[in-house]
């Protein structure tokens, strides 16, 4: 009886603090580069690292450019059409109708290429289609076409090899020959105005301007994207020991000016004790309730997490090229507001249970009133449970004594 009451009290005390964390774990978070000037390059790279670290912890993560992108049902139908052609091609391939399979896989591959250009499909399905296309061409006695399809698959996704449970050894041998022939490397120089995040074959690799070296020869899908601008995607051919180049001018979207002004106001609000109207407006634009705001200026990076209408986490540290992953890991693993000595002023609230003392965020020196602490209410719950148990037991003892006094002959 008493243990059940204690357990109930413990649940009532600790559940309110646990449930928000469980809910937040399932929320999607948008990672936003706040800087819009020359610091954008490093801020975007910190955002990429932060998204990867958060995703490795099981969070659903989105880039600001994707969150602002409009959705189109007509484009979604494009992917459905590609998948339908792919499935028809597999059926024809299994039925040994290699000419028909080649035609279907070629059509599916072309549609997947267009879909990836619109960021509606990933590289995995496109590469699988190329593997089937190469195998069908090989069995249709077209070795050169098979080699070309495998070379495209290797350059596009070098770590994704054909499934040895599906394809025969002679198909895998041709693939391995093409993989070995693609060992020579080229380079790719990418420049955009304004600076933008770069995706190479659907994977974020950095921000412009950038020089990507040690690339296998072949076709690459280069996408430059930035929030409030139209994304630009181009197919580029990288040849043996050569240097290819991409230059693009991004067009601002109609809401671009409002987004830029909002970010400037948000940057000022991050120095205050709590999010303001600009942060609320930004979250509405991004269609989220959780965002990480990343800035990188003067060799120092800062990441601030806003969630549930407050600043929940802040981290600030020196950054340099190559240290983005370490910065993101320390930020994600930090327990709350952490800042260097010069990162706060006395008028700024450092956050949860901290205050600014001599320019540093430290634990608050004032003590919390005892009646607001969790342990006080736990003790009260235990005391109430104990009192209730004692009262019940006391009542039971008195009832036994009363019955004994009524027995004939007096008490025993």
N, C-alpha and C positions, 0 to 999 in steps of 0.2 A: 504493500500500500504506500509506504513512505517512499520507496525507490521509484515507483511509477510517478509520484508527484514531483520528485526531484527531476526526473527525466523530462516531464512535461514543462517544468519551469525552465530547464536548460534550453529546450527547443524554442520556447517563446522568447528567450533572451537572445539566442544566437541566430535564429532563422532570419530576422530582418537584416542582419549584416551579411548573410550568406546568399540570400536569394538575388539581390542585385548583381552580384558577381556572376552567378550562374546565368542570368539573363544577358549580361554583357558579353559573355563568352560566345553567344550565338549571334550577336549583332555583327553587321558588316561595318568595317571602318574604312574611311576614305583617307588616303595619305596625300597631303597637299603641299606643294612647294610655295611658300609665301613670297619669296623674293621674285621680283619681276625684272630686275636689272641685270648687271653683270654677274651677280652672285647666283643667278638661276642655275648655271651649269652644275655647281657643287650641290646646291639644294636639291636638284632633280636626282643626282646620283645618291644622295642620302635617302631620298624618298624610295628609290628602287631597293636599296639595301634594307630599309625599314619594312617595306612590303614583304620582302622575302623572309625576313626574320619572323614577322607576325604570322605569315602563312605557315611557316614551319612549326609554329605554336598552335595551329589549328584555327586561327582567325580567318574570317572571310574578308579579303582585302581588295580594294579597288583603287585605281588611279583617278585623280581628279578629272583628267581628260575623258576617261571612259564614263564617269558618273554624269558628266554634262552632255555626253553624246546622245542625240535623239535615237529612239528605237523605231524600227520600221518593219511592219509585218511583211511587206513585199520582199525585203532582204532576207527575212527568216525563211520565206518560201524558197529562196535561192538555195539555201543549205539543204532543205528537205529534198529538193530536186536532185542535188548532187548525191545525196545518200541513196536515193531511189535508183539512180543510174549505177552507183557502186554495187548495190545488192544484186541488181540484174546482171552486172558483169561477173560477179562471183558465181552466180548460178550457171551462166554460160561457160565460165572457165571450168567449173566442176563437171559440166556436161560435155567437155572437150570441144566446145564450139569456140575455138580460139579467135577466129576472125571477128565474130560478133562480140566476143569479150573485149577484144582490143578497141573496138569502136565505142563500146559503153564505158570502158575505163578511161579512154581518152576524153570523152565528153565530161565524165565526172571530174577528172583532173582539171580540166579547163574551168569548170564551175567552182571547184574548191579554190583555185588560184584567185578568181574574182572575189570569192567570199572572204578569203584571207586579206585581200587588199582592202576590204571594207571592215576588217576586224570581226568577221562573223564566224570564222572557223579557225581551228588551230592547225599546226603543222603535222600533227600525228596522223590525222585522217588523210591528208594530202599525200604524205609519204607512203602510207599503206597502199593507196591507189596506184602510186608509181611502181611499187613492188609488183603488184598484180599485172600492171600494164607491161612491165619488162618481161615477166614470166610468160604472159600470153604471146608476146612478140617472139620470144625465144622458141616456143613450141609451134609458132607459125613460120618458122624458118627465116626469121628476120633478126639476125644476131646484132647488127649495127643499131637497130631501133631498141633492142633490149639493153645494149650497153649504154645508149644515150639516156634511157629512162632510169637505169640504175645510177648513172653518174649524177643525174639531177637529184635523185633521192639521197645520195651520199653527201652532196654539197649542201642540200637543204637541211638534212637531219642526220649527221654522221654517226650518232650513237644509236639510231634506230635501224637495226638490221632486219632482214626478212625473217619471218617466223619459220624456224626449221621444222615445226610440226605441220606446216601447211605446204611448204615448197620443197621440192625434191633436191637432192645433192647437186645435180647439174645446174639448177637455177642458182643455188647458193654459191657455187664455184664462180659463175659469171659475176655475181655481186662482189665477191671477195677480190676478183681481178680488178674491177672498177674502183673499189675502195683503195687498193694498193696504188693504182695509177693516179689517184687524186691526192697523192702525198705532197706534191709541190704546192707552195703557198703563194697567195697574192695578198694585196692590201686594198682597203677601201677608205676613202676620205669622204666625210659627210659634213656638210655645212648647211645651215638653215637660218633664215631671218624671219622672226626672232629665234633665239636659241630654243631648242625643243628636245624632248626626250626621244631617244632612238630605240626602235625595235628592229632586230635583225631576225628574220624568219619567225616573227611573233614573240621573240624573247627580248625583254628590255636589257640593253647593254650599256647605257650611259646617256649622255646629253651632248648636243652639238655645241661647238665644233669638236669633232673627234676623228681620230685616225685608227681604224681597226686593221690590225695586221694578222698574219698567219692564218689567212682564210683559204680553205680548199677552193680550187677552181670550180666554177659552176654558177648557177643562177641564185640570186638572193633577193628576198623581198625586204626592202628597206622602208620603214615607216617612221615618219617624224610627227610627233603629236605633242600638243600643248593645250592645256585647258583654255577654253574660250576662243580657240582657233580651229579651223578646219584641218584635219589630219591629211598628210600627203604620203602616199605609198607608191613606190616605184620598184620595178624588177630590174636588177642590175646584174650584168655578167662579169664575174671576176675570172681572169685568165691566169695561166701559169706565170708566176714571177712577175706579175704586172700590177699596176695601181689603177683602180677604178675610182670614180668620183661621183658624188651626188650633191647637187645644189638645189635648194628649193626655197620658195617664198610662201610662207603660210598666210592664209587669208583669215582675218579676224571675223568671228561670228557676231551677229547683231548684239548679243548680250555681253560681248567682250569687255566693253568699257565699264559696264556696271560690275562685272566680276573683278576687274583690276582695281577699281576704287574700293570695293568691299574688302579685298585682300589688304590694301593699305590700312584701312580702318581696323581690320582684325589684328594686324601686326602691332598696332598701338594698344589694343585691348588685351593682348597677351601679357602686357606688363602690369596689368591691373589685378585686383583680387579675384575677379570672376568674369566670365564671358559677358559681353554686352550685346546690343542689338545687331552690330555688324556680324558677329559670330553666328548669331541666330539666323541672320539672312543668308550667310554663306552655307550653313547646314541645309537650309531649305533649297538653295540652288543645287547642292550636291545630292539632295534627296537621302539624307542620312542623319542620324542622331549622334554619331561618333566620328571624330576626325582627328588626325594627327597633323599638326601644322609645323612644317620644317623650314628652317632658315639657316643660311650659311653666309656670314659676313665677317671680313677681317680675320680670316683664318679660324673662326670659331663657329661651330654649329650649335643649333638649338632646336629641340623638338618638344612641342607642347601638345598634350592630349586633352581634348575636350570631350566630355561624355556626361550625359545626364544633366546638362545645364551647368557644369562647373569644370574647372581645370582639375583633372585627376592625376596628371603626371607631367613633370618637366625635367629635362636633362640638358645640360650645356657642357661642352668640352671642345678643346682644340681639334680641328680636322685638317687632314691633308689627303691628297690623292692616294688611294690604297687603304685608307683607314675607315672607309664608309661602313663596312660590315661590322667592325669593332664598335663604332659609334652606335649603330642601330641595335646591336646586341646589348650594350650597356644600358641604352635607353629602355628597351623592352623589359629587361630584367630588373631595372631599378624599382624601388618600392614606392616612390612618390616624388616629391619635389626635391631635386638635387641641383645645386648650382655652385659655381665658383665664387670666391669672396666678393668679386665686384659685380655680381649679377643681380643684386637687389638693393633697394633703398628702404629706409624705415617706413616710407608711406606705402610700400608694396607688401601685400599678404603673400607669404611664401607657400601657403597651402595648408594641407592637412596637419594639424597639431604642430605647426612650425611658425617661427617668427623671424624677422630680420634683425640681427644683432651685429653691429659693426660690419655691415655689408654682407653677412653670411646668413643663409637660412639654417636655423638651428631649432631644436625642440623647444616648445614654449616653456618658459620658466614658471608661469603661473599654474597652479594645480586646479584640476577640474573639481567642482563641488562634488562631495561624496554622494549626494543623492542623484547625480547624473551619471555615475559610473555603473558599468555592467555588473561588477562584483557585488555592489550594494544590493541591487535588485535580486541577484542570485541568492545572497544571504537571506534576504527577506522571504524569497520563495521557499528556501529550505526551512526557515523558522515557521512559516505558515504551515508547511507540510508537517513538520514535527509537532506543532501545536494541535493540528487536526488529528494526527495519529494518537497523541497522548489523550485527547479528549475522548476518542472512541474507546481506547483501552480503559480509561477511568470509568466510563459508563458501564463497561462490561464487568469490572470488578465490583462496583456497587450493586449491580443487579444480582450477582452471585451471593453477596452478603445478605441482601434483603430476603432472598429465597431461603437462605439457611436459617434466618431468624424465625421464619414461619413454620419450621418443622416441629412436629409434636415432640415434647420432651426437651425443648430448648436447643441451642446450637450444639453442633458436634465439635 
